[in-house]
Amino acid sequence: MTEPATVEVDQFLRHPPAKVWRALTDADRIARWLMPNDFLPVVGHRFTFRTEARPGFDGIVRCEVLELEPERRMRWSWRGGTLDSTVTWTLTPEGHGTRLFLRHEGFDPDDPLQRQALEMMGRGWRSHLMRRLEAELDAG
């Protein structure tokens, strides 16, 4: 079996950590840049994201808040289809902005659906979603 694969993103955002944190932890804001959800920033809270279904995936991502250090770090479980993974957000102040590190780990490259999800989510996290997050930060 191949080692689990990981998506890593290192993104500078020209907004302070407090503002980035709000965009990562407010359900309405998350819905604008990521997906509709019922997120609450409380360790142990179980929540879902909803998107379009496709083969091998019912369109529901089941998550739980595993770790929360306000304005510094947040970790979620992320389960959808055959994928059972974690997403970790780490914020570091940098100049007048924030360095945001995202680590989505636990993809099984031997599973064809997870390999496809790894490629799709890697592109999505790195470009599309980071652009949408930046637009949300600029708007609010």
Buried (B, 14 or more C-beta within 10 A) or exposed (E): EEEBBBBEBEBEBBBBBEBBBBBBBBEEBBBBBBBBBEBEBEEEBEBBBBBEEEEBBEBBBBBBBBEBEEBEBBBBBBBBBBBBBBBBBBBEBEEEBBBBBBBBBBBBEEBEBBBBBBEEBBEBBBEEBBEBBBEBBEEE
